[in-house]
């Protein structure tokens, strides 16, 4: 099959009305080969239902040819969007592309969090972490930059394009901003998901043998009054050394165990298992025990019709082309990073030639145009599309007017004092709670 090279002129023509969508499909298989087990994501289920707990998302789907197969969701649209944004951030950090990115540095108070950006924050540029950070001395959404896209809409998308173009690709609801639930909404233009086809449920076994042979009733474990040298919780088996529940009613002897705090919660409270000692009897999990699949399929659709609904107050064709190029770049960049979806869910391209995204444009009469585009070509395509933007919509650093260079942020924010306090106290609580509950 001959594939047409996707050039800037070709993409511009497709976006202008020559095509309805650009789509792609890839056939994948478990890294261990056919028949190897993979683990889908688990989803919580209402505890009031007959079978509460986590579940996989199974459904029956009609395959090409009319066959109906049992399928399971391996990576959702939301998860795929996050992976694509992470891939874009990697390209940006490597200084391969220029892109408006807003950063918030948490490194000083939460080193493991580091820098959160409008590409990694759950709600993109409308995320509460950005909202509660400072641009200079002003809260972000009260700053000129934060106010610039408050009134963004499909008829006035230019301000959002300049602040966070990925929001127009992956969707946005500005529900945390000044307008609350009436804030701007933009539907996703790019969707992708990965499903396992021909899925059969499996089981998972677990057990642990304690080398020290600690028995479950060997002692009762309490939270100690004294902390360690770093201020962390420690445990004790001595009632008199344990943390008191009510300071006015301290224990007078070992018989007053009900006056002190046990370590852990629920069925593990006070048991050696709450501090990860003792045996775990062999068990079988037939609810979240993984699945075997015939194969997996990634399906991707970029709606050019959705992009055509966006207006920018001039230069519409050029901006829509940038968004289309950005979407394709995100898809190919994520694919290049591989499909390591989670523990025991690594997928690899099938060996039949269909393992990489086979892109094609769907024109108005339903016919398709097979397309050729590599990752480097997608980078070059995006760079060329950005260079063709009109001056009033080009990417410039906020406040300076300088054209954004690859890897340079649109703006850097800092956590506000109240956000810093919230993060610090949450970390303390999480550390104490995790230790106390044995999580």
C-alpha positions as CSV (number, residue, x, y, z in Angstrom):
1,X,0.0,0.0,0.0
2,X,1.4,3.4,-1.0
3,X,1.3,5.9,1.8
4,X,1.2,9.7,1.2
5,X,3.8,11.7,3.0
6,X,2.1,14.1,5.4
7,X,3.6,17.5,4.7
8,X,2.6,20.9,6.1
9,X,0.7,21.7,2.9
10,X,-1.1,18.3,3.0
11,X,-2.1,18.7,6.6
12,X,-3.2,22.3,6.1
13,X,-5.5,21.1,3.3
14,X,-6.9,18.3,5.4
15,X,-7.6,20.7,8.3
16,X,-9.2,23.3,6.0
17,X,-11.9,20.8,5.0
18,X,-10.3,18.1,2.9
19,X,-10.7,15.5,5.6
20,X,-13.1,14.8,8.5
21,X,-10.5,13.0,10.7
22,X,-7.1,11.4,10.9
23,X,-7.2,8.0,12.6
24,X,-4.8,5.3,13.4
25,X,-4.8,1.7,14.6
26,X,-2.0,-0.5,16.0
27,X,-2.1,-4.2,16.9
28,X,-0.2,-5.1,20.1
29,X,0.5,-8.2,22.1
30,X,1.8,-9.0,25.6
31,X,5.6,-8.6,25.9
32,X,5.8,-12.2,27.0
33,X,4.2,-13.4,23.8
34,X,0.7,-14.7,23.0
35,X,-1.0,-16.2,26.0
36,X,1.0,-14.2,28.5
37,X,-1.1,-12.6,31.2
38,X,-1.6,-8.8,31.4
39,X,-3.2,-6.8,34.2
40,X,-5.8,-4.1,33.2
41,X,-6.5,-1.1,35.4
42,X,-8.9,-1.7,38.2
43,X,-11.9,0.5,38.8
44,X,-13.8,1.0,42.0
45,X,-17.4,-0.2,42.2
46,X,-20.2,1.0,44.5
47,X,-19.9,-1.0,47.8
48,X,-23.7,-1.2,47.8
49,X,-23.8,-3.4,44.8
50,X,-24.0,-7.2,45.2
51,X,-20.3,-7.7,44.5
52,X,-18.4,-4.7,45.9
53,X,-14.7,-4.0,45.2
54,X,-12.4,-3.2,42.3
55,X,-13.3,-4.5,38.8
56,X,-11.9,-4.6,35.3
57,X,-13.8,-2.9,32.6
58,X,-15.1,-5.7,30.4
59,X,-17.5,-5.2,27.5
60,X,-18.5,-7.1,24.4
61,X,-17.5,-5.4,21.1
62,X,-18.2,-6.0,17.5
63,X,-15.0,-6.6,15.5
64,X,-14.5,-6.1,11.8
65,X,-16.4,-8.8,10.0
66,X,-19.2,-8.8,12.5
67,X,-17.6,-11.1,15.2
68,X,-18.5,-10.3,18.8
69,X,-15.7,-10.6,21.2
70,X,-15.2,-10.2,24.9
71,X,-12.9,-7.2,25.4
72,X,-11.3,-5.5,28.4
73,X,-10.1,-1.9,28.7
74,X,-6.3,-1.8,29.1
75,X,-5.7,2.0,28.8
76,X,-8.5,4.6,28.9
77,X,-8.9,7.7,26.9
78,X,-7.9,9.8,29.9
79,X,-4.8,7.7,30.6
80,X,-3.8,7.8,27.0
81,X,-4.1,11.6,27.0
82,X,-1.9,11.8,30.1
83,X,0.8,9.6,28.5
84,X,0.7,11.8,25.4
85,X,1.2,14.9,27.4
86,X,4.1,13.3,29.3
87,X,5.6,12.5,26.0
88,X,5.2,16.1,24.8
89,X,6.8,17.3,28.1
90,X,9.8,15.1,27.4
91,X,10.2,16.5,24.0
92,X,9.9,20.0,25.4
93,X,12.3,19.3,28.2
94,X,14.8,18.0,25.7
95,X,14.5,21.3,23.9
96,X,13.2,19.7,20.7
97,X,10.0,21.8,20.5
98,X,8.7,25.2,21.6
99,X,5.4,25.0,23.4
100,X,3.6,27.2,25.9
101,X,4.1,25.4,29.3
102,X,3.4,26.9,32.7
103,X,5.4,25.4,35.6
104,X,5.1,25.3,39.4
105,X,8.2,24.2,41.3
106,X,7.4,22.2,44.5
107,X,11.0,21.0,44.8
108,X,11.7,23.0,48.0
109,X,8.8,21.5,49.9
110,X,8.1,18.2,48.2
111,X,11.3,17.0,46.3
112,X,9.6,13.9,45.1
113,X,6.9,16.0,43.4
114,X,9.4,18.4,41.8
115,X,8.0,20.6,39.0
116,X,4.3,20.3,38.1
117,X,3.4,21.8,34.7
118,X,0.3,22.5,32.7
119,X,1.2,19.3,30.8
120,X,1.2,17.1,33.9
121,X,-1.4,18.8,36.1
122,X,-4.7,16.8,36.0
123,X,-6.8,19.7,34.8
124,X,-4.1,21.2,32.7
125,X,-3.9,25.0,32.9
126,X,-7.2,25.1,34.9
127,X,-5.8,22.9,37.6
128,X,-6.1,24.0,41.2
129,X,-2.4,23.6,41.8
130,X,-1.8,26.4,39.3
131,X,-4.8,28.4,40.5
132,X,-3.3,28.4,44.1
133,X,0.2,29.3,43.0
134,X,1.7,32.8,42.5
135,X,2.7,34.5,39.3
136,X,5.0,37.0,40.7
137,X,3.2,38.3,43.8
138,X,-0.3,37.6,42.5
139,X,-2.4,34.4,42.6
140,X,-2.3,32.9,39.1
141,X,-5.9,33.2,38.2
142,X,-5.9,36.9,39.4
143,X,-2.8,37.7,37.3
144,X,-2.9,39.0,33.8
145,X,-1.9,35.6,32.4
146,X,-4.5,33.8,34.5
147,X,-7.2,36.2,33.5
148,X,-6.4,36.0,29.8
149,X,-8.3,32.9,29.1
150,X,-11.2,33.3,31.6
151,X,-13.6,34.1,28.8
152,X,-12.2,31.7,26.3
153,X,-14.8,29.8,24.2
154,X,-14.9,28.0,20.9
155,X,-15.6,31.3,19.2
156,X,-12.7,33.0,21.1
157,X,-10.0,30.3,21.6
158,X,-7.0,32.5,20.9
159,X,-6.2,33.3,24.5
160,X,-6.3,29.7,25.6
161,X,-4.2,28.7,22.5
162,X,-1.5,31.1,23.6
163,X,-1.6,29.9,27.2
164,X,-2.1,26.2,26.8
165,X,-2.7,24.8,23.3
166,X,-2.7,21.2,24.6
167,X,-6.0,22.1,26.3
168,X,-7.6,22.5,22.9
169,X,-6.3,19.1,21.8
170,X,-7.0,17.0,24.9
171,X,-10.0,19.0,26.3
172,X,-10.6,21.3,29.2
173,X,-13.2,22.3,31.7
174,X,-12.3,25.5,33.6
175,X,-14.3,24.5,36.6
176,X,-11.8,25.7,39.2
177,X,-11.5,29.3,37.8
178,X,-13.5,32.5,38.6
179,X,-16.6,31.2,36.8
180,X,-16.7,27.9,38.6
181,X,-18.9,25.3,36.9
182,X,-19.8,27.9,34.2
183,X,-16.1,28.1,33.1
184,X,-15.1,27.3,29.5
185,X,-15.5,23.8,28.2
186,X,-13.6,22.4,25.3
187,X,-14.2,18.8,24.1
188,X,-11.3,16.5,23.2
189,X,-10.2,16.7,19.6
190,X,-7.8,13.7,20.1
191,X,-8.9,10.4,21.6
192,X,-7.0,7.1,21.9
193,X,-7.6,3.9,23.9
194,X,-6.1,0.5,24.1
195,X,-8.3,-2.6,24.6
196,X,-7.6,-6.3,25.0
197,X,-9.5,-8.5,22.5
198,X,-10.6,-12.0,23.3
199,X,-10.1,-11.5,27.0
200,X,-10.4,-14.3,29.5
201,X,-10.3,-13.7,33.2
202,X,-7.4,-15.1,35.2
203,X,-6.6,-15.6,38.9
204,X,-3.8,-14.2,41.1
205,X,-2.2,-16.0,44.0
206,X,-0.4,-14.4,46.9
207,X,1.3,-15.5,50.1
208,X,4.2,-14.7,52.4
209,X,6.2,-16.9,54.7
210,X,7.9,-15.0,57.5
211,X,11.4,-16.3,58.0
212,X,11.3,-15.4,61.7
213,X,8.1,-17.4,62.1
214,X,6.3,-14.5,63.8
215,X,2.7,-15.6,64.7
216,X,-0.3,-13.3,64.3
217,X,-1.1,-13.4,68.0
218,X,2.4,-13.1,69.3
219,X,1.8,-9.6,70.7
220,X,-0.4,-6.6,70.3
221,X,1.3,-3.7,68.4
222,X,0.8,-0.2,69.7
223,X,1.8,3.3,68.5
224,X,4.7,4.4,70.7
225,X,4.6,7.8,72.5
226,X,8.2,8.4,71.5
227,X,9.1,9.2,67.9
228,X,12.3,8.2,66.2
229,X,15.2,10.6,65.6
230,X,13.5,12.0,62.5
231,X,10.1,12.5,64.2
232,X,8.4,9.5,62.6
233,X,6.0,7.2,64.4
234,X,7.4,4.0,65.9
235,X,5.7,0.9,67.3
236,X,5.9,-0.8,70.7
237,X,4.4,-3.9,72.4
238,X,4.4,-2.1,75.8
239,X,1.1,-0.7,76.8
240,X,2.8,1.7,79.2
241,X,5.0,3.1,76.4
242,X,2.1,3.5,74.0
243,X,0.4,6.7,72.8
244,X,-2.6,7.6,75.0
245,X,-6.0,8.1,73.4
246,X,-7.2,10.4,76.2
247,X,-4.5,12.4,78.1
248,X,-6.8,12.5,81.1
249,X,-7.0,8.7,81.2
250,X,-3.5,7.3,80.9
251,X,-3.0,3.5,81.4
252,X,-2.1,2.3,84.9
253,X,-1.1,-1.2,83.9
254,X,-1.0,-3.6,80.9
255,X,-4.7,-4.3,81.6
256,X,-5.6,-0.8,80.3
257,X,-4.8,-1.6,76.7
258,X,-8.1,0.0,75.6
259,X,-6.7,3.4,76.6
260,X,-3.9,3.4,74.1
261,X,-3.7,3.5,70.4
262,X,-3.2,0.3,68.4
263,X,-1.1,0.3,65.3
264,X,-3.0,-0.1,62.0
265,X,-6.7,-0.1,61.3
266,X,-9.7,-2.3,60.7
267,X,-8.9,-6.1,60.8
268,X,-5.1,-5.5,61.1
269,X,-5.2,-3.2,64.1
270,X,-2.7,-4.3,66.7
271,X,-1.6,-7.4,64.7
272,X,2.0,-8.0,63.6
273,X,0.6,-7.8,60.1
274,X,0.0,-4.1,60.6
275,X,3.8,-3.6,60.7
276,X,4.4,-6.2,57.9
277,X,5.4,-9.1,60.1
278,X,4.0,-12.6,60.1
279,X,2.7,-15.0,57.5
280,X,0.2,-14.2,54.8
281,X,-1.9,-17.4,54.1
282,X,-2.0,-18.4,50.4
283,X,-5.0,-16.9,48.7
284,X,-6.5,-16.7,45.3
285,X,-7.9,-13.5,43.8
286,X,-10.4,-14.3,41.0
287,X,-11.6,-10.7,40.7
288,X,-8.4,-8.8,39.8
289,X,-6.3,-11.7,38.8
290,X,-5.3,-10.4,35.3
291,X,-6.4,-11.6,31.9
292,X,-5.2,-13.4,28.9
293,X,-6.0,-11.9,25.5
294,X,-5.8,-12.8,21.9
295,X,-4.2,-9.4,21.1
296,X,-4.6,-5.7,22.0
297,X,-5.6,-2.8,19.8
298,X,-4.9,0.9,20.0
299,X,-7.4,3.0,18.3
300,X,-6.7,6.7,17.8
301,X,-8.9,9.4,16.2
302,X,-8.1,13.1,15.7
303,X,-11.3,15.0,14.9
304,X,-10.5,17.7,12.3
305,X,-14.1,18.7,12.4
306,X,-13.7,19.6,16.1
307,X,-10.7,21.8,15.3
308,X,-12.7,23.5,12.6
309,X,-15.2,24.6,15.2
310,X,-12.6,26.7,16.9
311,X,-12.1,30.3,16.1
312,X,-9.1,32.5,17.0
313,X,-10.0,36.0,15.8
314,X,-7.8,35.6,12.7
315,X,-5.2,33.1,11.4
316,X,-7.7,30.3,12.1
317,X,-6.3,28.0,9.4
318,X,-2.7,28.3,10.7
319,X,-3.7,27.8,14.3
320,X,-5.9,24.7,13.6
321,X,-3.0,23.2,11.6
322,X,-0.7,23.7,14.6
323,X,-3.2,21.9,16.8
324,X,-3.4,19.0,14.4
325,X,0.3,18.8,14.1
326,X,0.6,18.9,17.9
327,X,-1.9,16.1,18.3
328,X,-0.1,13.9,15.8
329,X,3.2,14.6,17.5
330,X,1.8,13.7,20.9
331,X,0.5,10.4,19.5
332,X,3.7,9.4,17.8
333,X,5.9,10.6,20.8
334,X,3.8,8.5,23.2
335,X,4.1,5.5,20.9
336,X,7.8,5.9,20.7
337,X,8.0,5.6,24.5
338,X,6.4,2.2,24.3
339,X,3.3,0.8,25.9
340,X,4.5,0.0,29.5
341,X,1.0,0.6,30.9
342,X,1.5,-0.6,34.5
343,X,3.1,-3.5,36.4
344,X,2.6,-6.7,34.4
345,X,1.0,-4.9,31.5
346,X,3.8,-4.3,28.9
347,X,2.6,-4.4,25.4
348,X,4.7,-4.6,22.2
349,X,4.0,-4.3,18.5
350,X,2.7,-7.4,16.8
351,X,5.1,-8.9,14.3
352,X,2.6,-8.9,11.4
353,X,3.4,-5.4,10.2
354,X,0.4,-3.8,12.0
355,X,2.2,-3.1,15.3
356,X,2.8,0.6,14.8
357,X,0.1,3.3,14.3
358,X,-1.1,3.1,10.7
359,X,-2.4,6.6,10.1
360,X,-4.9,7.5,7.5
361,X,-7.1,10.6,6.7
362,X,-10.8,10.0,6.4
363,X,-12.2,12.3,3.7
364,X,-15.8,13.5,3.4
365,X,-17.0,10.7,1.2
366,X,-15.7,8.1,3.6
367,X,-12.7,7.1,1.5
368,X,-9.3,7.0,3.2
369,X,-5.8,8.3,2.4
370,X,-3.0,6.2,4.0
371,X,-0.4,8.5,5.5
372,X,3.3,8.2,6.2
373,X,4.7,10.1,9.3
374,X,7.6,9.2,11.6
375,X,8.3,10.8,14.9
376,X,11.1,13.0,13.6
377,X,8.9,14.0,10.7
378,X,6.1,14.9,13.2
379,X,8.5,17.1,15.1
380,X,9.6,18.8,11.9
381,X,5.9,19.2,10.9
382,X,5.0,20.8,14.2
383,X,8.0,23.1,14.1
384,X,7.1,24.2,10.6
385,X,3.4,24.8,11.5
386,X,4.4,26.9,14.5
387,X,6.7,29.0,12.3
388,X,3.8,29.7,10.0
389,X,1.6,31.2,12.8
390,X,0.6,34.9,12.4
391,X,2.6,37.2,14.8
392,X,-0.4,37.9,17.0
393,X,-0.9,34.2,17.7
394,X,2.8,33.1,17.8
395,X,4.2,31.6,21.0
396,X,5.9,34.2,23.1
397,X,7.1,34.3,26.7
398,X,4.7,36.0,28.9
399,X,5.7,39.5,29.9
400,X,8.7,39.8,27.6
401,X,7.3,39.3,24.1
402,X,10.3,37.1,23.2
403,X,9.5,34.2,20.9
404,X,9.4,31.0,23.0
405,X,12.5,29.0,22.5
406,X,12.4,25.2,22.8
407,X,12.3,24.1,26.4
408,X,11.6,27.6,27.8
409,X,8.5,28.0,29.9
410,X,5.7,30.4,29.1
411,X,5.7,31.4,32.8
412,X,7.1,30.1,36.1
413,X,4.8,30.0,39.2
414,X,5.6,29.4,42.8
415,X,3.3,27.7,45.4
416,X,1.5,30.3,47.5
417,X,2.1,30.2,51.3
418,X,-1.3,28.6,51.9
419,X,-0.6,25.9,49.2
420,X,2.8,25.3,50.7
421,X,1.2,24.8,54.1
422,X,-1.4,22.4,52.7
423,X,1.3,20.3,50.9
424,X,3.6,20.2,53.9
425,X,0.8,19.2,56.4
426,X,-0.6,16.7,53.9
427,X,2.9,15.1,53.7
428,X,3.1,14.9,57.5
429,X,-0.4,13.4,57.7
430,X,0.3,10.9,54.9
431,X,3.5,9.8,56.4
432,X,2.0,9.3,59.9
433,X,-1.2,7.7,58.5
434,X,0.7,5.3,56.2
435,X,2.9,4.3,59.1
436,X,0.1,4.0,61.6
437,X,-2.1,2.0,59.3
438,X,0.6,-0.1,57.9
439,X,-0.2,0.9,54.3
